[in-house]
Amino acid sequence: MRDKLIYFAGLFDGEGTVNVAQYWKPNKKVNKRCCDTFGGNLKEKPRKEHKMQYRWRRVFRDAYEIAKAIHPFAKTKKKDLEKILKHYGN
């Protein structure tokens, strides 16, 4: 499991965002792995001039549990993850 968390922390560092709505841009296979590991839904967003976009989203306490799991391995998004931990950790 540790290797998966390191992988997802790297994925989040490279592709993830922390805001009101969180969207990741990797392909369907990667998003499917996120769903398999952390739950949630995978949605396709057809785009006219670009490749299909796949979105995986987790909110509220689910986002907290994910942040708690990948925070130790994150690099560039570590401070963003700390915001989630601080907000829900009380």
N, C-alpha and C positions, 0 to 999 in steps of 0.2 A: 504494500500500500504506500510506503514511503516514496518509492520511485514514481508512482502515479501522482502523488501530491507534488513532487518536484516538477514533473512534467506539466501539470496544470498551473503551477505557479509561474513557470516560464511562459506558458501559453497566455496566461493572464497579463503578465508583464509586457508581452509583445502585442497582444491584440485586444485586451480587455479595457474597460473603462468603468469608473465608479461615478454614477450620477443617478438621477431619478429613475431612469430606465437604462438597464445595462444590455448592450448588444455586443456580441463577439462575431467577427467576420470569417473565421476559418470555414473550411468546407464541411459538407454534411457528415462525413465520417468522423471528423474531430468533434463536432458538436454532439454527435450521437454518443461518443465516448463520455462527454461531459454529462449528458443525460443519464447514461448508465451508471456513472459514478456518484453523481450528486442529485439525481432526479430532475424533474422539470420537463418542459416541452421543447420540441424542436420545431420551428416554424420556417417555412420557405417564403421568401419574399421575391417574387419574380421582378426582374428589372429589364427594361427594354433594350438598353445599349450595353449592358454589362452581364457578367456571369450571374447565375442564381446566387442570392445571398441567403445564408442560413443563420437564424438567430436563436440563441439559447439564453434564457433569462431566469434569474432567481431573485427573489425579493424578500425583504423583511428578515425574519429569523432564519430562513434558508440561506440568505446572503451572509448572515452572521456565521453560520456553521461552516460555510465554504471559506469565508475569510479567516476564520480561526484555524482551519486545516492547512491552508496554503501560505498564511502569513510568514511562518518561519523560513520559507524557501523563496519568498518573493524578493525582488531586487528593486526594480524601477517603480512598482506600484505599492511598495511596502507602506508608505505614508497614507495612501488612499485606503488600503485595507485596515490600517489602524483607526481611521475615522469610523469605519463600520464597527470595529471591535469596541471602540469607546462608546458609540451610540447605543449599541444593543447589550453591552457587557454589564450594565448596571442592574 
